[in-house]
Amino acid sequence: MEPIAGTSNKSELIKYVKSRKGKRVLLYKNKTHRLIKMYKNGNTLWRCTIQACGAVLTLSKYEDVLKNNEHFCTQNKVTQFVQEVVDDIHQEAMSTLDPLPEVYKRKLNNLLDQGINLTQDIPEFKNVKTTLYNKRNKSLGVKRLFGKSPTDVQVPNSFCNFILADYNDGKRRILLFATQKSKDELGRCRHLYCDGTFKSVPKPFKQLYSIHGDIDGVVKPLVYALLCDKKKSTYKLLFQLLKTTVPNTQVDFFKSDFEEAAMSGFLAVFPNAVVSGCFFHYKQALRRKSRDLGLSKNSIFRKHVALCTLLPHLPITDLDEAWLYIMSQSPQDKNVTKFNDYMVAQWLEHRFWKGKFTCYGEKNKTNNFVESHYSEINKKINPKGGVNLAKLLIYLQNYCNNFAEMRLKMNISENQKHAQERNNIIENILNQYVTGSISIGHCLEMLRKRND
């Protein structure tokens, strides 16, 4: 057991632990003592914790034993050991940000690994959890790190420079986090890429929402938001806070997955921006629909679906002509007809998604790098045991501060190389179509063959 702060290593027989009430207890020769008096010269007087015993121990300011009366009590060595174990748990609760049930279980497992079985003597977690949570919160400088409502949550003072905005109207809470550098970059960023995750989220918040920006050709995380729900009004308020906090924010382009509430909330604040859905999610939606209709088992049907997945690559003004070509080649089948009806209702003529699924001329056609970032967060945070707010903020803050350094260490995978080569081929085919070298049908067929 590590001595607590202020303990001298001069005498290996002397240890300090904390009592259940948080007071310092001295262990010496298998006897426990409580502090009685501190002298002006720095010496201290300690008395046996067994009241009927009355034995005293005097230490110098250098923690040399000056006096040690004989004890007449018979203190239980197991009790002393248990006290040390409990103190260890208390110390770890304050020094780490791991979930407290995990800290408690880990300590007990360590004892069992050593062949020590005192689980019946050590207090159950439910009997010490209040003390553990109180000590952790005190060490973080907050009254409560969790709460029944997001409005009750307190952010530790150590993250005051990471907080970009804190909205709390008593019913709804939105927390925005960003480094000063990210805030400055947001002011000159024109392209945003956003997505949310529901895994690495500290309760009682429902979503961690990430706002990435294209800075000099590099997409990087700029702002993180903790949200209570997925309502349009919440997203609108989020982007209003963003615009208010960074007044010179002017966004021309916004990409996310196909979440209408998020896009609508964004457009309410930045009405002149171009909004685009993720091409990867569009393809997923079409393939899922084709599987549901049983079209994936037939090669001719698969070809038809593949042509439909290529529509976003084309200029928005040419979608009608492209659709006419696809329909002219469409197989005659009742399930294919259902799929075509789905294409028209869900995408081509939908009141909201019409025109928002295209990605012509875009450098980044997907939001995959944002989702990849969340995958990395989930691995580091390990949300299975519950997400600790402070632990999450430490990771996010460090990630933002060290992004440039970490990016230099990132190796370009073979998949990324192939994706870039594929994009170059797609751009070449599209250029041939735009310049009039090939027809729209020829363009679609060439794109399909390259994507087979």
C-alpha positions in Angstrom: 0.0 0.0 0.0 1.3 3.4 -1.0 1.6 5.9 1.9 -0.6 9.0 1.6 0.8 12.5 1.1 3.0 13.6 3.9 4.2 10.2 4.9 7.9 9.7 5.5 9.6 6.5 4.3 12.1 6.8 7.2 10.3 4.1 9.2 8.9 1.2 7.2 6.8 0.3 10.2 4.8 3.4 10.0 1.8 3.7 7.6 -1.1 6.0 7.3 -4.6 5.1 6.1 -7.9 6.9 6.2 -10.7 5.9 8.5 -14.2 5.5 7.1 -14.9 9.0 8.3 -11.9 10.3 6.3 -9.6 10.8 9.3 -6.0 9.8 9.2 -5.1 6.7 11.1 -1.5 5.6 12.0 -0.5 2.0 11.7 2.5 0.9 13.8 3.4 -2.6 14.8 0.0 -4.0 14.0 -1.7 -1.3 16.1 -3.9 1.5 15.0 -3.7 5.0 16.5 -5.6 8.3 16.1 -4.1 11.7 16.3 -4.6 13.5 19.6 -2.3 16.5 19.6 0.2 18.4 17.4 3.0 20.2 19.3 4.5 23.5 18.3 7.9 21.8 17.6 6.3 19.5 15.0 6.0 16.4 17.2 2.7 14.5 17.2 0.8 12.5 19.9 -1.2 9.5 18.9 -3.5 7.2 21.0 -4.7 3.7 20.4 -8.0 3.5 18.6 -9.3 1.0 21.2 -10.6 3.5 23.8 -10.1 1.1 26.8 -6.4 0.6 25.9 -5.1 4.1 26.3 -1.6 3.4 24.9 0.1 6.5 23.3 2.7 6.9 20.6 4.8 10.0 20.1 6.5 10.9 16.8 9.0 13.5 16.1 8.5 15.9 13.2 10.8 13.6 11.2 8.5 10.7 12.2 11.0 9.0 14.5 9.3 7.1 17.3 10.0 8.9 20.5 7.7 7.1 22.8 5.6 3.9 22.4 3.6 2.7 25.4 2.8 -1.0 25.7 -0.7 -1.9 24.4 -3.0 -4.0 26.6 -5.6 -4.4 23.8 -5.7 -7.3 21.2 -6.4 -5.6 17.9 -7.5 -7.9 15.1 -4.8 -8.0 12.3 -7.5 -8.9 9.8 -9.4 -5.7 10.7 -6.3 -3.6 10.1 -5.6 -5.3 6.8 -9.2 -4.6 5.7 -8.8 -1.0 6.7 -5.7 -0.8 4.5 -7.6 -2.4 1.6 -10.5 0.0 1.9 -8.1 2.9 2.1 -6.4 1.6 -1.1 -9.8 1.7 -2.8 -10.4 5.2 -1.6 -7.1 6.4 -2.9 -7.6 4.8 -6.3 -11.1 6.3 -6.6 -9.5 9.7 -6.3 -6.4 9.1 -8.5 -8.1 7.4 -11.4 -11.3 8.0 -13.5 -12.2 4.4 -14.0 -15.8 3.4 -13.1 -15.9 2.9 -9.3 -17.6 -0.5 -9.5 -14.7 -1.5 -11.7 -12.1 -0.1 -9.2 -13.7 -2.0 -6.4 -14.0 -5.2 -8.3 -10.4 -4.9 -9.5 -9.1 -4.6 -6.0 -10.9 -7.6 -4.7 -9.7 -9.7 -7.7 -6.1 -8.6 -7.0 -6.5 -10.0 -3.4 -7.9 -13.2 -4.7 -5.1 -13.5 -7.2 -2.7 -13.3 -4.2 -4.6 -16.1 -2.4 -6.2 -13.7 0.1 -9.9 -14.2 0.6 -11.3 -11.5 2.8 -14.4 -10.7 0.7 -16.6 -11.4 3.7 -14.7 -8.9 5.8 -14.5 -6.1 3.2 -17.6 -3.8 3.0 -19.8 -4.5 0.0 -19.7 -1.9 -2.8 -23.2 -0.7 -2.1 -22.1 0.2 1.5 -19.1 2.3 0.4 -20.1 3.7 -3.0 -21.5 7.0 -1.5 -18.2 7.7 0.2 -16.3 6.7 -2.9 -18.3 9.0 -5.2 -18.1 11.8 -2.7 -14.3 11.6 -2.5 -14.0 11.4 -6.3 -16.2 14.4 -6.8 -14.3 16.4 -4.1 -11.0 15.6 -5.8 -12.5 16.9 -9.1 -13.9 20.0 -7.5 -17.6 19.2 -8.2 -20.6 18.4 -6.1 -21.7 15.8 -8.5 -20.3 14.4 -11.8 -23.5 12.6 -12.6 -27.1 13.5 -12.1 -30.7 12.4 -12.8 -30.9 15.2 -15.3 -28.3 16.8 -17.6 -29.1 20.1 -15.9 -27.7 18.7 -12.6 -24.3 17.7 -14.1 -21.2 19.8 -13.1 -18.1 20.0 -15.3 -14.9 19.8 -13.2 -13.1 23.2 -12.9 -10.0 21.7 -14.6 -11.9 21.8 -17.9 -13.0 25.5 -17.7 -10.7 26.4 -20.6 -12.2 23.5 -22.7 -15.8 24.7 -22.3 -16.9 26.6 -25.4 -20.5 27.1 -24.2 -22.8 25.9 -21.5 -26.6 26.3 -22.1 -28.9 25.4 -19.2 -32.5 26.7 -19.0 -33.4 24.3 -16.2 -35.0 21.8 -18.7 -32.5 21.4 -21.4 -28.7 21.3 -21.2 -26.2 21.7 -24.1 -22.4 21.6 -23.4 -20.0 22.6 -26.1 -16.2 21.8 -25.8 -13.3 23.1 -27.9 -9.7 24.2 -27.5 -8.8 27.8 -28.1 -7.0 26.7 -31.3 -10.1 24.9 -32.5 -12.2 27.9 -31.8 -9.9 30.1 -33.9 -10.0 27.5 -36.7 -13.8 27.4 -36.6 -13.9 31.1 -37.4 -12.2 30.5 -40.8 -13.8 27.1 -41.5 -16.3 26.9 -44.3 -17.0 23.2 -44.6 -18.4 21.2 -41.6 -18.8 17.4 -41.2 -21.0 16.3 -38.3 -22.2 13.1 -36.7 -23.2 11.8 -33.3 -22.7 8.7 -31.2 -24.8 7.1 -28.5 -22.1 4.8 -27.0 -19.4 7.0 -25.4 -21.9 9.3 -23.7 -21.8 10.1 -20.0 -25.2 9.7 -18.4 -27.7 11.4 -18.3 -26.8 12.9 -21.7 -28.1 11.0 -24.7 -25.6 11.9 -27.5 -22.0 13.0 -28.1 -22.1 15.2 -31.2 -18.9 15.9 -33.1 -18.3 18.9 -35.4 -15.4 18.4 -37.8 -14.0 21.1 -40.1 -12.0 21.2 -43.2 -8.9 23.2 -42.3 -6.5 23.7 -45.2 -7.5 20.4 -46.7 -7.4 18.4 -43.5 -10.6 17.4 -41.8 -10.2 17.5 -38.0 -12.5 17.7 -34.9 -13.2 21.2 -33.8 -16.2 21.1 -31.4 -17.8 18.4 -29.3 -21.3 18.7 -27.9 -23.2 16.8 -25.2 -26.9 16.8 -26.1 -30.0 15.7 -24.3 -31.9 14.5 -27.3 -32.1 14.4 -31.2 -34.8 17.1 -31.6 -34.6 19.7 -34.3 -34.9 22.5 -31.7 -31.9 21.1 -29.9 -29.8 21.0 -33.0 -30.9 24.5 -33.9 -29.9 25.7 -30.5 -26.5 23.9 -30.8 -25.7 25.8 -34.0 -27.0 29.1 -32.6 -24.6 28.6 -29.7 -21.8 27.9 -32.2 -22.5 31.0 -34.2 -22.9 33.2 -31.1 -19.8 31.9 -29.4 -17.7 32.3 -32.5 -19.3 35.4 -34.2 -17.3 35.2 -37.4 -18.5 31.7 -38.2 -19.6 31.5 -41.8 -20.4 28.0 -43.0 -20.9 27.3 -46.7 -21.2 23.5 -46.6 -22.6 20.9 -44.1 -22.4 17.1 -44.4 -23.9 14.5 -42.0 -25.7 11.3 -42.2 -29.3 11.5 -43.3 -30.8 12.9 -40.1 -33.4 15.4 -41.0 -33.6 17.0 -37.5 -29.8 17.8 -37.6 -29.9 19.2 -41.1 -33.1 21.2 -40.5 -31.6 22.6 -37.3 -28.4 23.6 -39.1 -30.3 25.3 -42.0 -32.4 27.3 -39.6 -29.1 29.0 -38.5 -27.2 28.9 -41.8 -29.9 29.1 -44.4 -27.6 29.8 -47.3 -25.3 26.8 -46.8 -25.3 23.7 -49.0 -26.4 20.6 -47.1 -25.4 17.2 -48.2 -25.9 13.6 -46.9 -23.2 11.0 -46.6 -22.8 9.0 -49.8 -21.9 5.8 -47.8 -25.2 6.0 -45.9 -27.1 6.6 -49.1 -25.6 3.4 -50.6 -26.3 1.5 -47.4 -30.0 2.6 -47.5 -30.4 1.4 -51.1 -28.7 -1.9 -50.6 -30.8 -2.5 -47.4 -34.0 -1.8 -49.4 -32.9 -4.1 -52.2 -32.2 -7.0 -49.8 -35.6 -6.5 -48.2 -37.2 -6.8 -51.6 -35.0 -9.8 -52.5 -33.2 -8.1 -55.4 -29.7 -8.9 -54.2 -30.0 -12.5 -55.4 -30.3 -11.7 -59.1 -27.4 -10.2 -61.1 -29.7 -8.2 -63.4 -31.5 -6.7 -60.4 -28.2 -6.0 -58.7 -27.1 -4.1 -61.8 -30.2 -1.9 -61.6 -29.6 -1.1 -58.0 -26.0 -0.4 -58.7 -27.0 2.2 -61.3 -29.3 3.9 -58.7 -26.5 4.1 -56.1 -24.4 6.1 -58.6 -26.9 9.0 -59.0 -25.3 11.2 -56.3 -22.1 11.4 -58.4 -23.9 13.4 -61.1 -24.7 17.1 -61.2 -28.0 17.8 -59.5 -29.3 19.4 -62.8 -28.8 16.0 -64.6 -30.6 13.7 -62.2 -33.9 13.6 -64.1 -32.1 12.6 -67.4 -30.1 10.0 -65.5 -33.2 8.6 -63.9 -34.9 8.3 -67.4 -31.9 6.3 -68.6 -32.1 4.0 -65.6 -35.8 3.5 -66.0 -35.3 2.7 -69.7 -33.0 -0.2 -68.6 -35.1 -1.3 -65.7 -36.1 -5.0 -65.5 -39.8 -5.8 -65.5 -40.5 -7.2 -62.1 -42.9 -6.3 -59.4 -40.2 -6.0 -56.7 -38.1 -3.9 -59.0 -41.1 -1.6 -59.5 -41.4 -1.4 -55.7 -37.8 -0.4 -55.5 -38.2 2.3 -58.2 -41.2 3.7 -56.3 -39.0 3.8 -53.2 -36.4 5.7 -55.1 -38.9 8.3 -56.3 -40.7 8.7 -53.0 -37.6 8.6 -50.6 -35.0 10.4 -52.7 -35.9 11.9 -56.1 -39.1 13.7 -55.1 -38.9 13.6 -51.3 -40.0 17.0 -49.7 -36.7 17.2 -47.8 -34.1 14.8 -49.3 -34.6 15.8 -52.9 -31.2 17.2 -54.0 -29.5 16.6 -50.6 -28.2 13.1 -51.5 -25.9 14.4 -54.3 -22.1 14.7 -53.8 -21.0 16.0 -57.3 -17.8 18.1 -57.0 -17.3 17.2 -53.4 -13.8 16.3 -52.2 -15.2 14.3 -49.2 -18.3 12.4 -50.3 -18.7 10.5 -47.0 -18.6 11.1 -43.3 -16.6 7.9 -42.7 -13.7 9.8 -41.1 -16.1 11.1 -38.4 -17.4 7.7 -37.7 -13.9 6.3 -37.6 -13.1 8.9 -35.0 -16.0 7.7 -32.9 -14.8 4.1 -33.2 -11.5 5.2 -31.8 -13.2 7.0 -28.9 -15.2 4.0 -28.1 -12.1 1.8 -27.9 -10.3 4.2 -25.6 -13.2 5.1 -23.4 -14.7 1.5 -23.2 -18.3 2.5 -22.7 -19.4 -0.9 -21.4 -18.6 0.0 -17.8 -20.3 3.4 -18.1 -18.7 6.6 -19.4 -17.1 9.0 -16.9 -17.5 12.7 -18.0 -14.0 13.7 -16.8 -12.3 10.7 -18.4 -14.1 11.5 -21.7 -13.2 15.2 -21.6 -9.5 14.4 -20.9 -9.4 12.1 -23.9 -11.2 14.7 -26.2 -9.0 17.6 -25.0 -5.8 15.6 -25.5 -6.9 14.5 -28.9 -7.6 18.0 -30.1 -4.3 19.3 -28.6 -2.2 16.6 -30.2 -4.1 16.1 -33.5 -1.3 17.4 -35.7 1.3 15.1 -34.0 -1.0 12.1 -34.1 -1.8 12.7 -37.8 1.9 12.5 -38.7 2.0 9.1 -37.1 -1.1 7.8 -39.0 -0.2 5.5 -41.8 -2.4 5.5 -45.0 -4.0 2.1 -45.2 -4.4 0.1 -48.4 -8.1 0.7 -48.3 -7.5 4.5 -48.2 -5.1 4.2 -51.2 -7.6 2.2 -53.2 -10.4 4.6 -52.3 -8.3 7.5 -53.6 -7.5 5.7 -56.8 -11.2 4.9 -57.2 -12.2 8.5 -56.7 -9.7 9.6 -59.3 -11.2 7.2 -61.8 -14.7 8.5 -61.0 -13.6 12.1 -61.4 -12.1 11.2 -64.8 -15.3 9.6 -66.0 -17.4 12.5 -64.8 -15.1 15.0 -66.6 -15.7 13.1 -69.8 -19.4 13.4 -69.3 -19.4 17.0 -68.4 -17.3 18.0 -71.4 -19.7 16.1 -73.7 -17.3 13.3 -74.6 -19.7 10.6 -73.4 -23.5 10.3 -72.9 -25.1 10.1 -69.5 -26.0 6.5 -70.0 -22.4 5.7 -71.0 -21.2 7.6 -67.9 -23.4 5.6 -65.6 -22.4 2.3 -67.1 -18.7 3.2 -66.9 -19.1 4.2 -63.2 -21.0 0.9 -62.5 -18.2 -1.2 -63.9 -15.6 0.7 -61.9 -17.7 0.0 -58.7 -18.3 -3.7 -59.3 
